[in-house]
Amino acid sequence: MTKRLSVFTPAKINLYLQAYEEKLPDDFHRLETVYQTIDLFDQLSFELSSITEKHSEIKLSVSPAPQSHLVPLDGRNLAYRAARLFFDKTQITHKKININIAKKIPVSGGLAGGSTNSAGTLYALNYLFGEPLEQEDLLRLCLELGSDVPFCFLGGTMLGTGRGDLLTRLNLSLDYTFVLVFPPSDLELSSKQVYASFDELNKKSQPEIKIEKFMEILLTKGDVSKYLFNSLEEAVIHLSYWVETAKSAIDSRGFTSLVSGSGPSVFTIAPNEMTARQLLKQLANDGFKASIHRPIDNSFQIIVH
Ligand code: ATP
């Protein structure tokens, strides 16, 4: 019998991201970041069946989307890697899993598209097989897949320290309206390129307020829109003129823009839905693809077929 399940995996943005020059023993920069999941989802559809072959098989497809050709379909795909890790860890044999990814999250956009797909795959497989792994085991596997994969598994608003993997939930239900500008589909920036450019900067930008103060404002439901910070932003601007133009299209209209993660996606917090819509129109007139998003307090949404 074939079992089916769909999981919607959300994108994340970083409301605050301080990367320190100091490197951790594993050569990653030490980070302090506030992550937020938003209502922009890839849809992952899973079809599970039995096979006679002992070694469990994984088959992956990516639905047509302007960027689907940028997503690898083999062992380099993070969803594929998650599925392989799950079968290895659980030693489940004689199964075949078909995974289709319908991409809405821009690839290499700084929105953790691949990471959220891999976290969602672990979640889906664990669900389909009757939860053989505890959440703690799953989070350990997440970390093997990437620094921000544990956050993608948990979702909501979280403080991330270490390499972004040591997580503390900030129990908030934020009521922000984000306007997110999508990079053109031919603009790809890898985190590796961005960190290399960050390393080369002589003078790194410093935040107006420290992360403790930023979180205090969040926790008291204050307005953080003027204090959004990302120490990688300068490096990203250095690598992409598009980012500079997207930022000035937002900032010139009285908003404060920020690059998310290692970019190049750019976002801002609008005071309300109406101003967000106005900004959206102006950005569209300038030739930018943008949309309005809301924070979500958790991670995956699932549909059992
Ligand atoms: P992060 O914010 O975690 O740095 P990102 O959003 O900038 O990530 P991704 O969309 O995760 O970047 O893509 C980074 C790279 O991973 C790309 O080269 C892409 O081809 C590859 N990749 C592997 N698996 C996936 C996947 N399931 N979806 C998207 N990209 C994937």
Boltz pocket constraint, residues with backbone or C-beta under 6 A from the ligand:
constraints:
  - pocket:
      binder: B
      contacts: [[A, 70], [A, 71], [A, 72], [A, 76], [A, 77], [A, 78], [A, 79], [A, 101], [A, 105], [A, 106], [A, 107], [A, 108], [A, 109], [A, 110], [A, 111], [A, 112], [A, 113], [A, 114], [A, 115], [A, 117], [A, 118], [A, 148], [A, 189], [A, 191], [A, 261], [A, 262], [A, 263]]
      max_distance: 6.0
